[in-house]
Amino acid sequence: MRATAVAAIGVGATAAVVVAALVQAGGDSSPIGTAALSASVPAEYRSLVEEAGNSCPEVSPNLLAALLQQESGFNPKASSPVGAQGIAQFMPSTWESHGIDANDDGKRDVWDPEDAIPSSGKYLCTIAKEVDDVPGDKRSNMLAAYNAGSGAVKKYGGVPPYKETQNYVQTISAAADKQPSGGKSATTEQAAIALRAAEQKLGTPYSWGGGNAAGASTGICCSPNGSTGTGTVGFDCSGLALYAYAKAGISLPRTAAQQYAASKPVQPGEMRPGDLVFYGATAGSIHHVGIFVGDGWIINAPRPGTEVRYDPMDMMSDLFAVARPIPSTNKEI
């Protein structure tokens, strides 16, 4: 499993501590595109839930997180009186048919979250297809099938009239749809829209001062090292962030430091794709911003002579904080 530091950091922490706390080890792999996860998940399972939660269109990371919370409270040693086992509470017969060796260690282990969580996502996709032609809400039918079996859902033409199953479906659906705590920062959907908007600009040239709510634009003169964007249509780092969040209906100020001031800092265990990653020695000296993709990567417009691209979060030594934009009436300045 990828190692993730779970240290709580404060604003102004040293760059070394911030990097250790925030950057997930991504190895040599490319960044993984994931749907946004805003549900509360233990840090050691977040990557597993994010990846398994994107197994098929019918499943989302938040839905899978809500299911695991309901099944076991994220306890990998959980067992039930009827014989269900592990973090995803597979019955032995179901595990025999649908459990996978997701971590490639040579065995399918229902007690190992690295096998059980991906198996849960895959199984949800399987039963979603099995009950696809059943009338009613498709997500409710899928969850009911996970709890009571696909046969019961087909027999009753929807969620079976079992009180346990009905409560199960209602509880998980409500948890999956719950907005991030506080309700003031960007929602999961807005963050996902912003990230997609930025990814659509991959390959766009860097332009100092370039980019606004409408898209790429001619930049200005001049950067601290003398670079000019007057002849280039493109984005600088904050211009890309401004544009991406404008697509999500959120207005951000123009500079990276101003964008940090207009955002709410988040702790390492609460990071989700779409959050903004800031670099600088202090809040007042923030000089760069990127958009968190997941698995220790950001998308950003790095510097003159480059283009919008993916980079590891530790691309600079002064990683300062990660923060989530707060919707406001701020206008571009």
ROVOZA-405260 format. One record per residue (C-alpha): x, y, z. Coordinates in steps of 0.25 Angstrom, whole numbers, plus 2048, in hexadecimal, padded with zeros to 3 digits. Layout:
// residues N
<r><X>X</X><Y>Y</Y><Z>Z</Z></r>
...
//
This chain:
// residues 333
<r><X>800</X><Y>800</Y><Z>800</Z></r>
<r><X>805</X><Y>80E</Y><Z>7FD</Z></r>
<r><X>80A</X><Y>815</Y><Z>80A</Z></r>
<r><X>804</X><Y>822</Y><Z>80E</Z></r>
<r><X>809</X><Y>82A</Y><Z>81A</Z></r>
<r><X>7FD</X><Y>82D</Y><Z>823</Z></r>
<r><X>804</X><Y>839</Y><Z>82B</Z></r>
<r><X>7FB</X><Y>845</Y><Z>82D</Z></r>
<r><X>802</X><Y>851</Y><Z>829</Z></r>
<r><X>7FF</X><Y>860</Y><Z>82B</Z></r>
<r><X>801</X><Y>86C</Y><Z>822</Z></r>
<r><X>80F</X><Y>870</Y><Z>822</Z></r>
<r><X>815</X><Y>862</Y><Z>824</Z></r>
<r><X>823</X><Y>860</Y><Z>81E</Z></r>
<r><X>823</X><Y>85B</Y><Z>810</Z></r>
<r><X>829</X><Y>84D</Y><Z>814</Z></r>
<r><X>81E</X><Y>84B</Y><Z>81D</Z></r>
<r><X>813</X><Y>84F</Y><Z>813</Z></r>
<r><X>819</X><Y>846</Y><Z>808</Z></r>
<r><X>81A</X><Y>83A</Y><Z>812</Z></r>
<r><X>80B</X><Y>83C</Y><Z>816</Z></r>
<r><X>805</X><Y>83F</Y><Z>809</Z></r>
<r><X>80C</X><Y>838</Y><Z>7FE</Z></r>
<r><X>807</X><Y>82A</Y><Z>7FB</Z></r>
<r><X>812</X><Y>821</Y><Z>7F6</Z></r>
<r><X>80F</X><Y>81F</Y><Z>7E7</Z></r>
<r><X>81B</X><Y>818</Y><Z>7E2</Z></r>
<r><X>81E</X><Y>819</Y><Z>7D4</Z></r>
<r><X>810</X><Y>817</Y><Z>7CF</Z></r>
<r><X>807</X><Y>822</Y><Z>7C8</Z></r>
<r><X>7FD</X><Y>829</Y><Z>7D0</Z></r>
<r><X>7F0</X><Y>822</Y><Z>7D3</Z></r>
<r><X>7E3</X><Y>829</Y><Z>7CF</Z></r>
<r><X>7D9</X><Y>827</Y><Z>7DA</Z></r>
<r><X>7CB</X><Y>82C</Y><Z>7DD</Z></r>
<r><X>7CB</X><Y>835</Y><Z>7E9</Z></r>
<r><X>7CA</X><Y>82F</Y><Z>7F6</Z></r>
<r><X>7C4</X><Y>838</Y><Z>801</Z></r>
<r><X>7BF</X><Y>82D</Y><Z>80B</Z></r>
<r><X>7C7</X><Y>82B</Y><Z>818</Z></r>
<r><X>7D0</X><Y>81F</Y><Z>816</Z></r>
<r><X>7DC</X><Y>81A</Y><Z>81E</Z></r>
<r><X>7E9</X><Y>81F</Y><Z>817</Z></r>
<r><X>7EF</X><Y>811</Y><Z>815</Z></r>
<r><X>7E2</X><Y>80E</Y><Z>80C</Z></r>
<r><X>7E0</X><Y>81A</Y><Z>804</Z></r>
<r><X>7E8</X><Y>816</Y><Z>7F8</Z></r>
<r><X>7E1</X><Y>809</Y><Z>7F8</Z></r>
<r><X>7D3</X><Y>80F</Y><Z>7F9</Z></r>
<r><X>7D6</X><Y>819</Y><Z>7EE</Z></r>
<r><X>7DB</X><Y>80F</Y><Z>7E4</Z></r>
<r><X>7D1</X><Y>804</Y><Z>7E7</Z></r>
<r><X>7C6</X><Y>80F</Y><Z>7E7</Z></r>
<r><X>7C9</X><Y>811</Y><Z>7D9</Z></r>
<r><X>7C7</X><Y>803</Y><Z>7D4</Z></r>
<r><X>7BB</X><Y>806</Y><Z>7CC</Z></r>
<r><X>7B1</X><Y>811</Y><Z>7CA</Z></r>
<r><X>7A7</X><Y>80C</Y><Z>7D4</Z></r>
<r><X>7B1</X><Y>80D</Y><Z>7DF</Z></r>
<r><X>7B7</X><Y>819</Y><Z>7E5</Z></r>
<r><X>7C2</X><Y>81B</Y><Z>7F0</Z></r>
<r><X>7B8</X><Y>821</Y><Z>7FA</Z></r>
<r><X>7AE</X><Y>816</Y><Z>7F7</Z></r>
<r><X>7B9</X><Y>80C</Y><Z>7FA</Z></r>
<r><X>7BE</X><Y>813</Y><Z>806</Z></r>
<r><X>7AF</X><Y>814</Y><Z>80C</Z></r>
<r><X>7AD</X><Y>805</Y><Z>809</Z></r>
<r><X>7BA</X><Y>801</Y><Z>811</Z></r>
<r><X>7B7</X><Y>80A</Y><Z>81C</Z></r>
<r><X>7A9</X><Y>804</Y><Z>81D</Z></r>
<r><X>7AF</X><Y>7F5</Y><Z>81C</Z></r>
<r><X>7BA</X><Y>7F6</Y><Z>825</Z></r>
<r><X>7BE</X><Y>804</Y><Z>82A</Z></r>
<r><X>7CB</X><Y>802</Y><Z>822</Z></r>
<r><X>7CF</X><Y>7F6</Y><Z>82B</Z></r>
<r><X>7D6</X><Y>7EC</Y><Z>823</Z></r>
<r><X>7D5</X><Y>7E2</Y><Z>82E</Z></r>
<r><X>7C5</X><Y>7E3</Y><Z>82F</Z></r>
<r><X>7BD</X><Y>7D6</Y><Z>82F</Z></r>
<r><X>7AE</X><Y>7D5</Y><Z>830</Z></r>
<r><X>7A5</X><Y>7CA</Y><Z>837</Z></r>
<r><X>7A1</X><Y>7C5</Y><Z>829</Z></r>
<r><X>7AF</X><Y>7C3</Y><Z>824</Z></r>
<r><X>7B2</X><Y>7D0</Y><Z>81C</Z></r>
<r><X>7C1</X><Y>7D3</Y><Z>81D</Z></r>
<r><X>7CB</X><Y>7DF</Y><Z>81C</Z></r>
<r><X>7CA</X><Y>7ED</Y><Z>819</Z></r>
<r><X>7BF</X><Y>7EB</Y><Z>80D</Z></r>
<r><X>7B8</X><Y>7E0</Y><Z>815</Z></r>
<r><X>7B8</X><Y>7D5</Y><Z>80A</Z></r>
<r><X>7B1</X><Y>7C8</Y><Z>80D</Z></r>
<r><X>7BB</X><Y>7BD</Y><Z>80A</Z></r>
<r><X>7B3</X><Y>7B8</Y><Z>7FE</Z></r>
<r><X>7B3</X><Y>7C6</Y><Z>7F8</Z></r>
<r><X>7C1</X><Y>7C8</Y><Z>7FA</Z></r>
<r><X>7C5</X><Y>7BA</Y><Z>7F4</Z></r>
<r><X>7BD</X><Y>7BF</Y><Z>7E7</Z></r>
<r><X>7C1</X><Y>7CE</Y><Z>7E7</Z></r>
<r><X>7CD</X><Y>7D0</Y><Z>7EF</Z></r>
<r><X>7DA</X><Y>7D4</Y><Z>7E8</Z></r>
<r><X>7E9</X><Y>7D5</Y><Z>7EB</Z></r>
<r><X>7E9</X><Y>7E4</Y><Z>7E9</Z></r>
<r><X>7F7</X><Y>7E6</Y><Z>7EF</Z></r>
<r><X>7FD</X><Y>7DA</Y><Z>7E7</Z></r>
<r><X>803</X><Y>7D4</Y><Z>7F3</Z></r>
<r><X>7FF</X><Y>7C6</Y><Z>7EE</Z></r>
<r><X>7F3</X><Y>7C4</Y><Z>7F7</Z></r>
<r><X>7E4</X><Y>7C9</Y><Z>7F8</Z></r>
<r><X>7E3</X><Y>7CE</Y><Z>806</Z></r>
<r><X>7D5</X><Y>7D3</Y><Z>80B</Z></r>
<r><X>7DC</X><Y>7D8</Y><Z>818</Z></r>
<r><X>7E6</X><Y>7E1</Y><Z>810</Z></r>
<r><X>7E0</X><Y>7EE</Y><Z>80C</Z></r>
<r><X>7E9</X><Y>7EF</Y><Z>800</Z></r>
<r><X>7E1</X><Y>7E3</Y><Z>7FA</Z></r>
<r><X>7D4</X><Y>7E5</Y><Z>801</Z></r>
<r><X>7D2</X><Y>7F4</Y><Z>7FD</Z></r>
<r><X>7D4</X><Y>7F2</Y><Z>7EE</Z></r>
<r><X>7CC</X><Y>7E5</Y><Z>7EE</Z></r>
<r><X>7C1</X><Y>7ED</Y><Z>7F4</Z></r>
<r><X>7C1</X><Y>7F7</Y><Z>7E9</Z></r>
<r><X>7C2</X><Y>7EC</Y><Z>7DF</Z></r>
<r><X>7B6</X><Y>7E5</Y><Z>7E5</Z></r>
<r><X>7AE</X><Y>7F1</Y><Z>7E5</Z></r>
<r><X>7B0</X><Y>7F3</Y><Z>7D6</Z></r>
<r><X>7AC</X><Y>7E4</Y><Z>7D4</Z></r>
<r><X>79F</X><Y>7E5</Y><Z>7DB</Z></r>
<r><X>79C</X><Y>7F2</Y><Z>7D5</Z></r>
<r><X>79C</X><Y>7EB</Y><Z>7C8</Z></r>
<r><X>794</X><Y>7DF</Y><Z>7CE</Z></r>
<r><X>788</X><Y>7E8</Y><Z>7D2</Z></r>
<r><X>78A</X><Y>7F3</Y><Z>7C7</Z></r>
<r><X>77C</X><Y>7EF</Y><Z>7C1</Z></r>
<r><X>775</X><Y>7F0</Y><Z>7CE</Z></r>
<r><X>76B</X><Y>7FB</Y><Z>7CF</Z></r>
<r><X>76E</X><Y>807</Y><Z>7D9</Z></r>
<r><X>77A</X><Y>80E</Y><Z>7DD</Z></r>
<r><X>787</X><Y>807</Y><Z>7D8</Z></r>
<r><X>790</X><Y>80B</Y><Z>7E4</Z></r>
<r><X>785</X><Y>806</Y><Z>7EE</Z></r>
<r><X>784</X><Y>7F9</Y><Z>7E7</Z></r>
<r><X>793</X><Y>7F7</Y><Z>7E6</Z></r>
<r><X>794</X><Y>7FA</Y><Z>7F5</Z></r>
<r><X>789</X><Y>7F1</Y><Z>7F9</Z></r>
<r><X>78F</X><Y>7E6</Y><Z>7F0</Z></r>
<r><X>79C</X><Y>7E7</Y><Z>7F8</Z></r>
<r><X>794</X><Y>7E6</Y><Z>805</Z></r>
<r><X>789</X><Y>7DC</Y><Z>801</Z></r>
<r><X>78E</X><Y>7D6</Y><Z>7F4</Z></r>
<r><X>78B</X><Y>7D8</Y><Z>7E6</Z></r>
<r><X>780</X><Y>7CD</Y><Z>7E6</Z></r>
<r><X>778</X><Y>7D4</Y><Z>7F1</Z></r>
<r><X>779</X><Y>7E2</Y><Z>7E9</Z></r>
<r><X>774</X><Y>7DB</Y><Z>7DC</Z></r>
<r><X>769</X><Y>7D3</Y><Z>7E4</Z></r>
<r><X>763</X><Y>7E0</Y><Z>7EA</Z></r>
<r><X>765</X><Y>7E9</Y><Z>7DE</Z></r>
<r><X>76E</X><Y>7F2</Y><Z>7E6</Z></r>
<r><X>772</X><Y>7F4</Y><Z>7F4</Z></r>
<r><X>76D</X><Y>7E8</Y><Z>7FC</Z></r>
<r><X>763</X><Y>7EA</Y><Z>807</Z></r>
<r><X>76D</X><Y>7E7</Y><Z>812</Z></r>
<r><X>76F</X><Y>7F2</Y><Z>81D</Z></r>
<r><X>77E</X><Y>7EF</Y><Z>81E</Z></r>
<r><X>780</X><Y>7F0</Y><Z>80F</Z></r>
<r><X>777</X><Y>7FD</Y><Z>80E</Z></r>
<r><X>77F</X><Y>804</Y><Z>819</Z></r>
<r><X>78C</X><Y>7FF</Y><Z>813</Z></r>
<r><X>789</X><Y>806</Y><Z>806</Z></r>
<r><X>783</X><Y>812</Y><Z>80C</Z></r>
<r><X>78F</X><Y>814</Y><Z>815</Z></r>
<r><X>79A</X><Y>812</Y><Z>80B</Z></r>
<r><X>793</X><Y>81B</Y><Z>801</Z></r>
<r><X>792</X><Y>826</Y><Z>80B</Z></r>
<r><X>7A1</X><Y>825</Y><Z>80F</Z></r>
<r><X>7A5</X><Y>824</Y><Z>800</Z></r>
<r><X>79E</X><Y>831</Y><Z>7FD</Z></r>
<r><X>7A2</X><Y>839</Y><Z>809</Z></r>
<r><X>7A9</X><Y>846</Y><Z>806</Z></r>
<r><X>7B7</X><Y>849</Y><Z>80C</Z></r>
<r><X>7B6</X><Y>84E</Y><Z>81A</Z></r>
<r><X>7B4</X><Y>85D</Y><Z>81C</Z></r>
<r><X>7AD</X><Y>85E</Y><Z>80E</Z></r>
<r><X>7B5</X><Y>86B</Y><Z>80C</Z></r>
<r><X>7C0</X><Y>866</Y><Z>803</Z></r>
<r><X>7C0</X><Y>860</Y><Z>7F5</Z></r>
<r><X>7B7</X><Y>854</Y><Z>7F4</Z></r>
<r><X>7BC</X><Y>846</Y><Z>7EF</Z></r>
<r><X>7B5</X><Y>849</Y><Z>7E1</Z></r>
<r><X>7BB</X><Y>857</Y><Z>7E0</Z></r>
<r><X>7C9</X><Y>851</Y><Z>7E3</Z></r>
<r><X>7C7</X><Y>846</Y><Z>7D8</Z></r>
<r><X>7C2</X><Y>850</Y><Z>7CE</Z></r>
<r><X>7CE</X><Y>859</Y><Z>7D1</Z></r>
<r><X>7D8</X><Y>84E</Y><Z>7CF</Z></r>
<r><X>7D2</X><Y>849</Y><Z>7C2</Z></r>
<r><X>7D2</X><Y>857</Y><Z>7BD</Z></r>
<r><X>7E1</X><Y>858</Y><Z>7C0</Z></r>
<r><X>7E4</X><Y>84B</Y><Z>7BA</Z></r>
<r><X>7DE</X><Y>84F</Y><Z>7AD</Z></r>
<r><X>7E8</X><Y>85A</Y><Z>7AC</Z></r>
<r><X>7F4</X><Y>850</Y><Z>7AD</Z></r>
<r><X>7FF</X><Y>855</Y><Z>7A3</Z></r>
<r><X>7FA</X><Y>863</Y><Z>7A3</Z></r>
<r><X>807</X><Y>86D</Y><Z>7A3</Z></r>
<r><X>80B</X><Y>874</Y><Z>7B0</Z></r>
<r><X>809</X><Y>883</Y><Z>7AF</Z></r>
<r><X>80D</X><Y>88C</Y><Z>7BA</Z></r>
<r><X>800</X><Y>893</Y><Z>7BE</Z></r>
<r><X>7F8</X><Y>88B</Y><Z>7B5</Z></r>
<r><X>7EA</X><Y>885</Y><Z>7B7</Z></r>
<r><X>7DD</X><Y>88A</Y><Z>7BC</Z></r>
<r><X>7CF</X><Y>884</Y><Z>7BF</Z></r>
<r><X>7CD</X><Y>883</Y><Z>7B0</Z></r>
<r><X>7D9</X><Y>87B</Y><Z>7AD</Z></r>
<r><X>7E7</X><Y>87D</Y><Z>7A8</Z></r>
<r><X>7EB</X><Y>88B</Y><Z>7A5</Z></r>
<r><X>7F7</X><Y>893</Y><Z>7A1</Z></r>
<r><X>800</X><Y>896</Y><Z>7AD</Z></r>
<r><X>807</X><Y>8A2</Y><Z>7B2</Z></r>
<r><X>815</X><Y>8A7</Y><Z>7B5</Z></r>
<r><X>81D</X><Y>8A4</Y><Z>7BD</Z></r>
<r><X>820</X><Y>899</Y><Z>7C7</Z></r>
<r><X>82A</X><Y>89B</Y><Z>7D2</Z></r>
<r><X>835</X><Y>894</Y><Z>7C9</Z></r>
<r><X>831</X><Y>89D</Y><Z>7BD</Z></r>
<r><X>828</X><Y>893</Y><Z>7B6</Z></r>
<r><X>81C</X><Y>899</Y><Z>7AE</Z></r>
<r><X>80F</X><Y>893</Y><Z>7AA</Z></r>
<r><X>80B</X><Y>89E</Y><Z>7A0</Z></r>
<r><X>80E</X><Y>896</Y><Z>794</Z></r>
<r><X>808</X><Y>888</Y><Z>799</Z></r>
<r><X>7F9</X><Y>884</Y><Z>79B</Z></r>
<r><X>7F9</X><Y>87B</Y><Z>7A6</Z></r>
<r><X>7F8</X><Y>879</Y><Z>7B6</Z></r>
<r><X>801</X><Y>87C</Y><Z>7C1</Z></r>
<r><X>7FF</X><Y>874</Y><Z>7CE</Z></r>
<r><X>7F4</X><Y>87D</Y><Z>7D5</Z></r>
<r><X>7EE</X><Y>880</Y><Z>7C7</Z></r>
<r><X>7EC</X><Y>871</Y><Z>7C5</Z></r>
<r><X>7E6</X><Y>86F</Y><Z>7D3</Z></r>
<r><X>7DD</X><Y>87B</Y><Z>7D1</Z></r>
<r><X>7D8</X><Y>876</Y><Z>7C4</Z></r>
<r><X>7D5</X><Y>868</Y><Z>7C9</Z></r>
<r><X>7CD</X><Y>86C</Y><Z>7D5</Z></r>
<r><X>7C5</X><Y>876</Y><Z>7CD</Z></r>
<r><X>7C0</X><Y>86A</Y><Z>7C5</Z></r>
<r><X>7BB</X><Y>865</Y><Z>7D2</Z></r>
<r><X>7B4</X><Y>872</Y><Z>7D5</Z></r>
<r><X>7BE</X><Y>877</Y><Z>7DF</Z></r>
<r><X>7C5</X><Y>885</Y><Z>7DD</Z></r>
<r><X>7D4</X><Y>885</Y><Z>7E2</Z></r>
<r><X>7DD</X><Y>891</Y><Z>7E3</Z></r>
<r><X>7E8</X><Y>892</Y><Z>7D9</Z></r>
<r><X>7F5</X><Y>88F</Y><Z>7E1</Z></r>
<r><X>7F9</X><Y>882</Y><Z>7E8</Z></r>
<r><X>7FB</X><Y>88A</Y><Z>7F5</Z></r>
<r><X>7ED</X><Y>890</Y><Z>7F4</Z></r>
<r><X>7E7</X><Y>882</Y><Z>7F0</Z></r>
<r><X>7ED</X><Y>87C</Y><Z>7FD</Z></r>
<r><X>7E6</X><Y>887</Y><Z>805</Z></r>
<r><X>7D9</X><Y>884</Y><Z>7FE</Z></r>
<r><X>7DA</X><Y>875</Y><Z>802</Z></r>
<r><X>7D9</X><Y>86C</Y><Z>80E</Z></r>
<r><X>7E5</X><Y>864</Y><Z>812</Z></r>
<r><X>7E3</X><Y>855</Y><Z>813</Z></r>
<r><X>7EB</X><Y>84A</Y><Z>81B</Z></r>
<r><X>7F2</X><Y>83F</Y><Z>813</Z></r>
<r><X>7E8</X><Y>835</Y><Z>816</Z></r>
<r><X>7DD</X><Y>83E</Y><Z>811</Z></r>
<r><X>7E3</X><Y>841</Y><Z>803</Z></r>
<r><X>7DB</X><Y>83E</Y><Z>7F7</Z></r>
<r><X>7DD</X><Y>840</Y><Z>7E8</Z></r>
<r><X>7DA</X><Y>84E</Y><Z>7E4</Z></r>
<r><X>7E1</X><Y>854</Y><Z>7F0</Z></r>
<r><X>7EB</X><Y>85F</Y><Z>7EE</Z></r>
<r><X>7F9</X><Y>85D</Y><Z>7F2</Z></r>
<r><X>801</X><Y>869</Y><Z>7F5</Z></r>
<r><X>810</X><Y>86C</Y><Z>7F6</Z></r>
<r><X>818</X><Y>877</Y><Z>7FE</Z></r>
<r><X>81F</X><Y>87A</Y><Z>80B</Z></r>
<r><X>813</X><Y>881</Y><Z>811</Z></r>
<r><X>805</X><Y>884</Y><Z>80D</Z></r>
<r><X>809</X><Y>892</Y><Z>808</Z></r>
<r><X>814</X><Y>88C</Y><Z>800</Z></r>
<r><X>80C</X><Y>881</Y><Z>7F8</Z></r>
<r><X>811</X><Y>881</Y><Z>7EA</Z></r>
<r><X>80C</X><Y>875</Y><Z>7E4</Z></r>
<r><X>7FF</X><Y>86D</Y><Z>7E4</Z></r>
<r><X>7FB</X><Y>85F</Y><Z>7DE</Z></r>
<r><X>7EE</X><Y>857</Y><Z>7DE</Z></r>
<r><X>7EF</X><Y>84A</Y><Z>7E5</Z></r>
<r><X>7EC</X><Y>83D</Y><Z>7DC</Z></r>
<r><X>7EF</X><Y>832</Y><Z>7E6</Z></r>
<r><X>7FA</X><Y>828</Y><Z>7EA</Z></r>
<r><X>804</X><Y>833</Y><Z>7EC</Z></r>
<r><X>802</X><Y>83B</Y><Z>7DF</Z></r>
<r><X>7FD</X><Y>849</Y><Z>7DB</Z></r>
<r><X>7F9</X><Y>84F</Y><Z>7CD</Z></r>
<r><X>7FF</X><Y>85D</Y><Z>7CC</Z></r>
<r><X>806</X><Y>867</Y><Z>7C2</Z></r>
<r><X>814</X><Y>866</Y><Z>7C8</Z></r>
<r><X>81C</X><Y>871</Y><Z>7C2</Z></r>
<r><X>820</X><Y>879</Y><Z>7B5</Z></r>
<r><X>824</X><Y>870</Y><Z>7AA</Z></r>
<r><X>81B</X><Y>864</Y><Z>7AF</Z></r>
<r><X>80D</X><Y>861</Y><Z>7AD</Z></r>
<r><X>801</X><Y>85C</Y><Z>7B6</Z></r>
<r><X>805</X><Y>84E</Y><Z>7BB</Z></r>
<r><X>805</X><Y>844</Y><Z>7C6</Z></r>
<r><X>810</X><Y>846</Y><Z>7D1</Z></r>
<r><X>813</X><Y>83F</Y><Z>7DE</Z></r>
<r><X>80E</X><Y>847</Y><Z>7EA</Z></r>
<r><X>81D</X><Y>848</Y><Z>7EF</Z></r>
<r><X>821</X><Y>84E</Y><Z>7E2</Z></r>
<r><X>825</X><Y>85A</Y><Z>7EB</Z></r>
<r><X>82C</X><Y>85A</Y><Z>7F9</Z></r>
<r><X>823</X><Y>865</Y><Z>7FF</Z></r>
<r><X>815</X><Y>85E</Y><Z>7FE</Z></r>
<r><X>80D</X><Y>866</Y><Z>808</Z></r>
<r><X>7FF</X><Y>861</Y><Z>809</Z></r>
<r><X>7F3</X><Y>85B</Y><Z>802</Z></r>
<r><X>7E6</X><Y>862</Y><Z>803</Z></r>
<r><X>7D8</X><Y>862</Y><Z>7FD</Z></r>
<r><X>7D2</X><Y>86E</Y><Z>7F6</Z></r>
<r><X>7C6</X><Y>875</Y><Z>7FD</Z></r>
<r><X>7BB</X><Y>879</Y><Z>7F4</Z></r>
<r><X>7BA</X><Y>888</Y><Z>7F5</Z></r>
<r><X>7B7</X><Y>894</Y><Z>7EC</Z></r>
<r><X>7C6</X><Y>897</Y><Z>7EA</Z></r>
<r><X>7C8</X><Y>89D</Y><Z>7DC</Z></r>
<r><X>7D5</X><Y>89B</Y><Z>7D4</Z></r>
<r><X>7DF</X><Y>8A6</Y><Z>7D7</Z></r>
//
